[in-house]
Amino acid sequence: MDIEADGPIPGPYSMVSFGMAVAGRMTGKVFEPVDAETHTLYVELRPISDDHVPEALAVSGLDRQALIREGRDPAEAMRAAAAWIGEVCGNSTPVMAAYPLSYDWMWIYWYFMRFAGASPFGHSRCLDIKTLYAAKAGVPIGWATKRQMPGHLHSTRPHTHNALDDAIEQAELLQNLMAFG
């Protein structure tokens, strides 16, 4: 999953879009990857506040006025996202994975709690891809940057800052890390 937001923290700022992609399923202790483009969700949200950081919004390439007019209502969008997660996970337990997790988690968890009343990931079913790499590679967390990872672990996709593109890219990175070491 990847999120583009127009401010540094939840609260007076707004999440403007989010993308989700299924990376795979755990069957027992075995990770089974799936095509990261098969099950995806992309949402552009109507801002919940007038406060925003124009430079941060510019990274997403989205137009704030268009989001105000055409963005999805956050409550409807988060309920739909929770339903989508339930549908694609079926009997599996959903786990959110992101690089870095801390940024995406604070936004998505807050939005789920605020607008849907609950998070499909509970309060802690999440995986930081950066920490996973550090543990598998045996390197300090400060060395667990994408620039220092071996090239074969990277997705071949460009990092576009479109939330769905980035979610698919991160799903592929997770798949590669699960097969690593």
FIVODREN-419341 format. One record per atom (N, C-alpha, C): x, y, z; residue number from 1; atom name. Coordinates in steps of 0.1 Angstrom, whole numbers, plus 5000, padded with zeros to 4 digits. Atoms other than C-alpha are relative to their C-alpha. Example, Ala and Ser with C-alpha at 12.3 -4.5 7.8 and 13.67 -1.06 7.14 Angstrom:
% FIVODREN-419341
GUSE     X     Y     Z  pos  site
GUSE  5009  4988  5000    1     N
GUSE  5123  4955  5078    1    CA
GUSE  5009  5012  5000    1     C
GUSE  4991  4989  5000    2     N
GUSE  5137  4989  5071    2    CA
GUSE  4992  5011  5008    2     C
This chain:
% FIVODREN-419341
GUSE     X     Y     Z  pos  site
GUSE  5008  4988  5000    1     N
GUSE  5000  5000  5000    1    CA
GUSE  5009  5012  5000    1     C
GUSE  4993  4988  5000    2     N
GUSE  5011  5035  4994    2    CA
GUSE  4990  5011  5001    2     C
GUSE  5009  4989  4997    3     N
GUSE  4996  5068  5005    3    CA
GUSE  5007  5013  4996    3     C
GUSE  4995  4987  5003    4     N
GUSE  5001  5103  4992    4    CA
GUSE  4991  5009  5008    4     C
GUSE  5008  4991  4991    5     N
GUSE  4991  5130  5017    5    CA
GUSE  5005  5014  4998    5     C
GUSE  4996  4987  5002    6     N
GUSE  4991  5167  5016    6    CA
GUSE  5004  5007  5013    6     C
GUSE  4994  4994  4987    7     N
GUSE  5006  5173  5051    7    CA
GUSE  5008  4989  5007    7     C
GUSE  4991  5010  4994    8     N
GUSE  5031  5157  5074    8    CA
GUSE  4994  4991  5010    8     C
GUSE  5006  5009  4990    9     N
GUSE  5007  5143  5100    9    CA
GUSE  4985  5001  4999    9     C
GUSE  5014  5000  5000   10     N
GUSE  4971  5133  5104   10    CA
GUSE  4995  5011  5010   10     C
GUSE  5005  4989  4991   11     N
GUSE  4949  5159  5122   11    CA
GUSE  4993  5010  4991   11     C
GUSE  5006  4990  5008   12     N
GUSE  4942  5191  5104   12    CA
GUSE  5003  4998  4985   12     C
GUSE  4997  5002  5014   13     N
GUSE  4957  5178  5072   13    CA
GUSE  4992  4989  4994   13     C
GUSE  5008  5010  5007   14     N
GUSE  4942  5153  5047   14    CA
GUSE  5008  4990  4992   14     C
GUSE  4995  5010  5009   15     N
GUSE  4951  5121  5030   15    CA
GUSE  4993  5002  4987   15     C
GUSE  5006  4996  5012   16     N
GUSE  4945  5128  4994   16    CA
GUSE  4998  4988  4991   16     C
GUSE  5002  5012  5007   17     N
GUSE  4949  5093  4979   17    CA
GUSE  5006  4988  5007   17     C
GUSE  4993  5011  4996   18     N
GUSE  4958  5058  4987   18    CA
GUSE  4998  4989  4990   18     C
GUSE  5000  5012  5009   19     N
GUSE  4966  5026  4968   19    CA
GUSE  5003  4988  5008   19     C
GUSE  4997  5013  4993   20     N
GUSE  4966  4990  4979   20    CA
GUSE  5001  4990  4989   20     C
GUSE  4998  5011  5009   21     N
GUSE  4979  4959  4962   21    CA
GUSE  5003  4988  5008   21     C
GUSE  4997  5013  4992   22     N
GUSE  4979  4923  4974   22    CA
GUSE  5013  4995  4995   22     C
GUSE  4987  5005  5003   23     N
GUSE  5014  4910  4975   23    CA
GUSE  5000  4984  5000   23     C
GUSE  5000  5015  4999   24     N
GUSE  5006  4874  4985   24    CA
GUSE  4992  4996  5012   24     C
GUSE  5006  5006  4988   25     N
GUSE  4993  4851  5012   25    CA
GUSE  5010  4991  5007   25     C
GUSE  4992  5009  4992   26     N
GUSE  5009  4832  5040   26    CA
GUSE  4991  4987  5002   26     C
GUSE  5006  5013  4998   27     N
GUSE  5000  4795  5040   27    CA
GUSE  5009  4993  5010   27     C
GUSE  4992  5005  4990   28     N
GUSE  5013  4782  5072   28    CA
GUSE  5012  5009  5002   28     C
GUSE  4988  4992  4999   29     N
GUSE  5049  4794  5072   29    CA
GUSE  5006  5003  4986   29     C
GUSE  4996  4998  5014   30     N
GUSE  5051  4797  5034   30    CA
GUSE  4993  5012  4994   30     C
GUSE  5006  4988  5006   31     N
GUSE  5046  4830  5016   31    CA
GUSE  4998  4996  4985   31     C
GUSE  5004  5003  5014   32     N
GUSE  5028  4826  4983   32    CA
GUSE  4997  5013  4993   32     C
GUSE  5002  4987  5007   33     N
GUSE  5032  4857  4960   33    CA
GUSE  4989  4998  4990   33     C
GUSE  5010  5000  5011   34     N
GUSE  5005  4867  4936   34    CA
GUSE  5004  5012  4992   34     C
GUSE  4997  4988  5008   35     N
GUSE  5007  4891  4907   35    CA
GUSE  4994  5012  5006   35     C
GUSE  5003  4988  4992   36     N
GUSE  5007  4925  4924   36    CA
GUSE  4990  5009  4993   36     C
GUSE  5010  4992  5007   37     N
GUSE  4985  4940  4897   37    CA
GUSE  4986  4993  4999   37     C
GUSE  5013  5007  5001   38     N
GUSE  4957  4914  4901   38    CA
GUSE  4989  5006  5009   38     C
GUSE  5010  4994  4990   39     N
GUSE  4940  4928  4932   39    CA
GUSE  5005  5013  5005   39     C
GUSE  4995  4987  4997   40     N
GUSE  4944  4965  4935   40    CA
GUSE  4988  5009  5004   40     C
GUSE  5010  4990  4997   41     N
GUSE  4925  4995  4949   41    CA
GUSE  5006  5013  5000   41     C
GUSE  4995  4987  5000   42     N
GUSE  4930  5031  4942   42    CA
GUSE  4989  5010  5003   42     C
GUSE  5010  4990  4996   43     N
GUSE  4911  5060  4958   43    CA
GUSE  5006  5014  5001   43     C
GUSE  4997  4986  4998   44     N
GUSE  4913  5098  4956   44    CA
GUSE  4990  5005  5009   44     C
GUSE  5009  4995  4990   45     N
GUSE  4898  5115  4986   45    CA
GUSE  4997  5014  5000   45     C
GUSE  5003  4986  4998   46     N
GUSE  4880  5147  4992   46    CA
GUSE  5007  5005  5012   46     C
GUSE  4993  4996  4988   47     N
GUSE  4901  5167  5016   47    CA
GUSE  4991  5003  5012   47     C
GUSE  5009  4997  4988   48     N
GUSE  4888  5170  5052   48    CA
GUSE  5004  5013  5007   48     C
GUSE  4995  4987  4994   49     N
GUSE  4906  5203  5059   49    CA
GUSE  5004  5009  4989   49     C
GUSE  4994  4990  5009   50     N
GUSE  4916  5235  5043   50    CA
GUSE  5015  5001  5001   50     C
GUSE  4985  4999  4997   51     N
GUSE  4951  5231  5058   51    CA
GUSE  5007  4990  4990   51     C
GUSE  4992  5009  5008   52     N
GUSE  4976  5216  5034   52    CA
GUSE  5014  5007  4997   52     C
GUSE  4986  4995  5003   53     N
GUSE  5013  5219  5024   53    CA
GUSE  5001  4998  4984   53     C
GUSE  5001  5001  5015   54     N
GUSE  5013  5227  4986   54    CA
GUSE  5012  4992  4995   54     C
GUSE  4989  5008  5005   55     N
GUSE  5048  5212  4981   55    CA
GUSE  4998  4985  5002   55     C
GUSE  5003  5014  4998   56     N
GUSE  5037  5179  4996   56    CA
GUSE  4989  4995  4991   56     C
GUSE  5011  5003  5009   57     N
GUSE  5005  5179  4975   57    CA
GUSE  5006  4998  4986   57     C
GUSE  4994  5000  5013   58     N
GUSE  5026  5186  4944   58    CA
GUSE  5007  4987  4997   58     C
GUSE  4993  5013  5003   59     N
GUSE  5045  5153  4948   59    CA
GUSE  4990  4990  4994   59     C
GUSE  5009  5009  5005   60     N
GUSE  5013  5134  4942   60    CA
GUSE  4995  5002  4986   60     C
GUSE  5005  4996  5013   61     N
GUSE  5005  5153  4910   61    CA
GUSE  4985  5002  4999   61     C
GUSE  5015  4999  5000   62     N
GUSE  4969  5156  4921   62    CA
GUSE  4997  5015  5002   62     C
GUSE  5005  4986  4999   63     N
GUSE  4949  5189  4919   63    CA
GUSE  4990  5001  5012   63     C
GUSE  5008  4998  4988   64     N
GUSE  4935  5200  4952   64    CA
GUSE  4985  5004  4997   64     C
GUSE  5013  4995  5004   65     N
GUSE  4905  5218  4936   65    CA
GUSE  4992  4988  4994   65     C
GUSE  5007  5011  5006   66     N
GUSE  4896  5187  4916   66    CA
GUSE  4996  4990  5011   66     C
GUSE  5003  5009  4989   67     N
GUSE  4898  5166  4948   67    CA
GUSE  4988  5005  5008   67     C
GUSE  5011  4994  4992   68     N
GUSE  4875  5190  4966   68    CA
GUSE  4986  4997  4992   68     C
GUSE  5012  5002  5008   69     N
GUSE  4850  5187  4937   69    CA
GUSE  4996  4985  4998   69     C
GUSE  5003  5014  5005   70     N
GUSE  4854  5150  4927   70    CA
GUSE  5006  4989  5009   70     C
GUSE  4994  5010  4991   71     N
GUSE  4873  5132  4955   71    CA
GUSE  4989  4993  5008   71     C
GUSE  5010  5008  4993   72     N
GUSE  4854  5104  4973   72    CA
GUSE  4999  5005  5015   72     C
GUSE  5002  4998  4986   73     N
GUSE  4839  5110  5007   73    CA
GUSE  5008  4991  5008   73     C
GUSE  4991  5009  4993   74     N
GUSE  4864  5097  5032   74    CA
GUSE  4992  4988  5008   74     C
GUSE  5008  5011  4993   75     N
GUSE  4837  5077  5052   75    CA
GUSE  4996  4989  4991   75     C
GUSE  5004  5010  5010   76     N
GUSE  4824  5060  5021   76    CA
GUSE  5012  4993  4995   76     C
GUSE  4988  5006  5005   77     N
GUSE  4859  5054  5008   77    CA
GUSE  5006  4990  5010   77     C
GUSE  4994  5009  4990   78     N
GUSE  4872  5039  5040   78    CA
GUSE  4992  4987  5003   78     C
GUSE  5008  5012  4999   79     N
GUSE  4842  5016  5044   79    CA
GUSE  5001  4991  4988   79     C
GUSE  4998  5008  5012   80     N
GUSE  4846  5005  5008   80    CA
GUSE  5014  4993  5000   80     C
GUSE  4987  5006  5000   81     N
GUSE  4883  4999  5013   81    CA
GUSE  5000  4988  5010   81     C
GUSE  5001  5011  4990   82     N
GUSE  4876  4978  5044   82    CA
GUSE  4993  4988  4994   82     C
GUSE  5007  5010  5007   83     N
GUSE  4851  4958  5024   83    CA
GUSE  5009  4993  4990   83     C
GUSE  4991  5006  5010   84     N
GUSE  4876  4953  4996   84    CA
GUSE  5011  4991  5006   84     C
GUSE  4989  5008  4993   85     N
GUSE  4903  4941  5020   85    CA
GUSE  4993  4987  5005   85     C
GUSE  5007  5013  4996   86     N
GUSE  4878  4916  5035   86    CA
GUSE  4997  4991  4988   86     C
GUSE  5002  5008  5012   87     N
GUSE  4869  4904  5000   87    CA
GUSE  5012  4993  4995   87     C
GUSE  4988  5006  5006   88     N
GUSE  4904  4899  4987   88    CA
GUSE  5008  4991  5010   88     C
GUSE  4994  5009  4990   89     N
GUSE  4916  4883  5020   89    CA
GUSE  4993  4988  5003   89     C
GUSE  5008  5012  4997   90     N
GUSE  4887  4859  5024   90    CA
GUSE  5003  4996  5014   90     C
GUSE  4998  5005  4986   91     N
GUSE  4896  4837  5053   91    CA
GUSE  5014  5003  5005   91     C
GUSE  4987  4997  4995   92     N
GUSE  4932  4850  5055   92    CA
GUSE  4999  5013  5008   92     C
GUSE  4999  4989  4992   93     N
GUSE  4942  4876  5080   93    CA
GUSE  5007  5011  4993   93     C
GUSE  4993  4989  5007   94     N
GUSE  4950  4910  5064   94    CA
GUSE  5012  5006  5008   94     C
GUSE  4989  4993  4994   95     N
GUSE  4984  4925  5071   95    CA
GUSE  5004  5011  4991   95     C
GUSE  4995  4989  5008   96     N
GUSE  4995  4959  5059   96    CA
GUSE  5015  5000  5000   96     C
GUSE  4986  4999  5001   97     N
GUSE  5030  4961  5046   97    CA
GUSE  5003  5013  4992   97     C
GUSE  4997  4987  5007   98     N
GUSE  5047  4994  5035   98    CA
GUSE  5015  5003  5003   98     C
GUSE  4987  4995  4998   99     N
GUSE  5081  5010  5031   99    CA
GUSE  5000  5015  4998   99     C
GUSE  5000  5004  4986  100     N
GUSE  5084  5028  5054  100    CA
GUSE  4986  4999  5005  100     C
GUSE  5013  5002  4994  101     N
GUSE  5055  5016  5074  101    CA
GUSE  4995  5011  5008  101     C
GUSE  5004  4990  4990  102     N
GUSE  5054  5043  5100  102    CA
GUSE  4992  5012  4993  102     C
GUSE  5007  4989  5007  103     N
GUSE  5043  5070  5075  103    CA
GUSE  4987  4996  4995  103     C
GUSE  5013  5004  5005  104     N
GUSE  5016  5051  5057  104    CA
GUSE  4991  4995  5011  104     C
GUSE  5009  5005  4989  105     N
GUSE  5003  5034  5089  105    CA
GUSE  4993  5011  5007  105     C
GUSE  5006  4990  4992  106     N
GUSE  4997  5066  5107  106    CA
GUSE  4988  5006  4993  106     C
GUSE  5011  4995  5008  107     N
GUSE  4975  5079  5079  107    CA
GUSE  4989  4990  4998  107     C
GUSE  5011  5010  5003  108     N
GUSE  4956  5047  5070  108    CA
GUSE  4993  4996  5012  108     C
GUSE  5006  5005  4987  109     N
GUSE  4950  5036  5106  109    CA
GUSE  4991  5011  5005  109     C
GUSE  5009  4989  4996  110     N
GUSE  4937  5071  5115  110    CA
GUSE  4988  5001  4992  110     C
GUSE  5012  4999  5009  111     N
GUSE  4914  5073  5085  111    CA
GUSE  4991  4988  5002  111     C
GUSE  5009  5011  4997  112     N
GUSE  4901  5038  5091  112    CA
GUSE  4992  5002  5013  112     C
GUSE  5006  4998  4987  113     N
GUSE  4894  5045  5128  113    CA
GUSE  4990  5012  4999  113     C
GUSE  5008  4988  5001  114     N
GUSE  4880  5080  5121  114    CA
GUSE  4987  4998  4992  114     C
GUSE  5011  5000  5010  115     N
GUSE  4858  5072  5091  115    CA
GUSE  4993  4987  4999  115     C
GUSE  5006  5013  5001  116     N
GUSE  4851  5035  5092  116    CA
GUSE  4997  4994  5014  116     C
GUSE  5003  5005  4986  117     N
GUSE  4851  5030  5130  117    CA
GUSE  5009  4988  5004  117     C
GUSE  4992  5011  4997  118     N
GUSE  4876  5001  5128  118    CA
GUSE  5010  4999  4989  118     C
GUSE  4990  5003  5010  119     N
GUSE  4908  4991  5110  119    CA
GUSE  4999  4985  4997  119     C
GUSE  4999  5015  5004  120     N
GUSE  4908  4958  5090  120    CA
GUSE  5013  4994  5004  120     C
GUSE  4987  5005  4995  121     N
GUSE  4944  4955  5102  121    CA
GUSE  5001  5000  5015  121     C
GUSE  4999  5000  4986  122     N
GUSE  4935  4957  5138  122    CA
GUSE  5008  5012  5004  122     C
GUSE  4991  4989  4996  123     N
GUSE  4958  4980  5158  123    CA
GUSE  5015  4997  4997  123     C
GUSE  4986  5003  5002  124     N
GUSE  4990  4962  5149  124    CA
GUSE  5004  4989  4990  124     C
GUSE  4997  5009  5010  125     N
GUSE  4988  4938  5120  125    CA
GUSE  5006  5007  4988  125     C
GUSE  4992  4993  5010  126     N
GUSE  5015  4955  5100  126    CA
GUSE  5014  4995  4999  126     C
GUSE  4986  5005  5003  127     N
GUSE  5049  4948  5085  127    CA
GUSE  5008  5011  4994  127     C
GUSE  4992  4989  5006  128     N
GUSE  5076  4974  5079  128    CA
GUSE  5010  4993  4991  128     C
GUSE  4991  5006  5010  129     N
GUSE  5094  4963  5047  129    CA
GUSE  5015  5004  5003  129     C
GUSE  4986  4996  4997  130     N
GUSE  5125  4983  5057  130    CA
GUSE  5006  4991  5011  130     C
GUSE  4995  5008  4989  131     N
GUSE  5128  4964  5090  131    CA
GUSE  5002  4985  4996  131     C
GUSE  4999  5013  5005  132     N
GUSE  5122  4931  5072  132    CA
GUSE  5013  4998  4993  132     C
GUSE  4988  5001  5007  133     N
GUSE  5151  4938  5049  133    CA
GUSE  5012  5000  5010  133     C
GUSE  4989  5000  4991  134     N
GUSE  5174  4948  5078  134    CA
GUSE  5002  4987  5007  134     C
GUSE  4999  5013  4993  135     N
GUSE  5166  4916  5097  135    CA
GUSE  5005  4989  4990  135     C
GUSE  4995  5011  5009  136     N
GUSE  5171  4893  5066  136    CA
GUSE  5014  5003  4995  136     C
GUSE  4987  4997  5005  137     N
GUSE  5202  4911  5054  137    CA
GUSE  5011  5001  5011  137     C
GUSE  4991  4999  4989  138     N
GUSE  5217  4914  5089  138    CA
GUSE  5008  5013  5000  138     C
GUSE  4994  4987  5000  139     N
GUSE  5223  4951  5086  139    CA
GUSE  4993  5009  5010  139     C
GUSE  5007  4990  4992  140     N
GUSE  5215  4980  5109  140    CA
GUSE  4989  5007  4993  140     C
GUSE  5012  4994  5007  141     N
GUSE  5182  4997  5102  141    CA
GUSE  5004  5012  4992  141     C
GUSE  4995  4988  5008  142     N
GUSE  5202  5028  5091  142    CA
GUSE  5006  4997  4987  142     C
GUSE  4995  5004  5013  143     N
GUSE  5216  5008  5063  143    CA
GUSE  4989  4993  4991  143     C
GUSE  5011  5006  5007  144     N
GUSE  5183  4994  5052  144    CA
GUSE  4992  5009  4991  144     C
GUSE  5006  4991  5010  145     N
GUSE  5177  5019  5025  145    CA
GUSE  4999  4993  4987  145     C
GUSE  5002  5006  5013  146     N
GUSE  5165  5011  4990  146    CA
GUSE  5013  5001  4992  146     C
GUSE  4988  4998  5008  147     N
GUSE  5197  5025  4976  147    CA
GUSE  5011  4990  5004  147     C
GUSE  4990  5009  4995  148     N
GUSE  5218  5001  4997  148    CA
GUSE  4995  4985  4998  148     C
GUSE  5005  5014  5002  149     N
GUSE  5196  4970  4989  149    CA
GUSE  5006  4995  4987  149     C
GUSE  4996  5006  5013  150     N
GUSE  5209  4946  4962  150    CA
GUSE  4989  5003  4989  150     C
GUSE  5009  4997  5010  151     N
GUSE  5193  4955  4929  151    CA
GUSE  4990  4990  4997  151     C
GUSE  5010  5010  5003  152     N
GUSE  5176  4922  4924  152    CA
GUSE  4988  5000  5010  152     C
GUSE  5011  5000  4991  153     N
GUSE  5154  4929  4954  153    CA
GUSE  4989  5011  4996  153     C
GUSE  5009  4989  5004  154     N
GUSE  5139  4961  4938  154    CA
GUSE  4990  4996  4990  154     C
GUSE  5010  5002  5010  155     N
GUSE  5108  4962  4918  155    CA
GUSE  5006  5007  4987  155     C
GUSE  4995  4994  5013  156     N
GUSE  5115  4970  4881  156    CA
GUSE  4992  5012  4996  156     C
GUSE  5008  4988  5003  157     N
GUSE  5088  4997  4882  157    CA
GUSE  5006  5013  5005  157     C
GUSE  4995  4987  4995  158     N
GUSE  5096  5034  4885  158    CA
GUSE  4992  5004  5012  158     C
GUSE  5007  4994  4988  159     N
GUSE  5087  5052  4917  159    CA
GUSE  4993  5013  4995  159     C
GUSE  5007  4988  5006  160     N
GUSE  5060  5076  4903  160    CA
GUSE  4994  5009  5010  160     C
GUSE  5008  4993  4990  161     N
GUSE  5044  5088  4936  161    CA
GUSE  4985  5000  4997  161     C
GUSE  5014  5003  5000  162     N
GUSE  5011  5077  4923  162    CA
GUSE  4997  4989  5010  162     C
GUSE  5001  5009  4989  163     N
GUSE  4997  5058  4952  163    CA
GUSE  4998  4986  4996  163     C
GUSE  5002  5014  5005  164     N
GUSE  4986  5027  4932  164    CA
GUSE  5013  4995  4994  164     C
GUSE  4988  5004  5006  165     N
GUSE  5018  5026  4912  165    CA
GUSE  5010  4996  5011  165     C
GUSE  4991  5002  4989  166     N
GUSE  5038  5028  4945  166    CA
GUSE  4996  4988  5008  166     C
GUSE  5005  5011  4993  167     N
GUSE  5016  5002  4962  167    CA
GUSE  5005  4987  4993  167     C
GUSE  4996  5012  5007  168     N
GUSE  5023  4977  4934  168    CA
GUSE  5015  4998  5000  168     C
GUSE  4986  5000  4999  169     N
GUSE  5060  4986  4935  169    CA
GUSE  5004  4994  5014  169     C
GUSE  4997  5005  4987  170     N
GUSE  5061  4980  4972  170    CA
GUSE  4996  4985  5002  170     C
GUSE  5004  5014  5000  171     N
GUSE  5042  4947  4968  171    CA
GUSE  5011  4991  4994  171     C
GUSE  4989  5007  5007  172     N
GUSE  5069  4935  4944  172    CA
GUSE  5013  5000  5009  172     C
GUSE  4989  5000  4991  173     N
GUSE  5096  4946  4968  173    CA
GUSE  4998  4990  5012  173     C
GUSE  5003  5009  4989  174     N
GUSE  5079  4926  4996  174    CA
GUSE  5002  4986  4995  174     C
GUSE  4998  5014  5006  175     N
GUSE  5077  4895  4973  175    CA
GUSE  5014  4996  4999  175     C
GUSE  4985  5003  5002  176     N
GUSE  5114  4898  4965  176    CA
GUSE  5007  4997  5014  176     C
GUSE  4994  5001  4987  177     N
GUSE  5123  4902  5002  177    CA
GUSE  4996  4987  5007  177     C
GUSE  5004  5012  4994  178     N
GUSE  5102  4872  5012  178    CA
GUSE  5008  4988  4995  178     C
GUSE  4992  5011  5006  179     N
GUSE  5122  4850  4988  179    CA
GUSE  5015  5002  5003  179     C
GUSE  4986  4996  4998  180     N
GUSE  5155  4867  4999  180    CA
GUSE  5006  4992  5013  180     C
GUSE  4993  5005  4989  181     N
GUSE  5180  4849  5022  181    CA
GUSE  4993  4989  5006  181     C
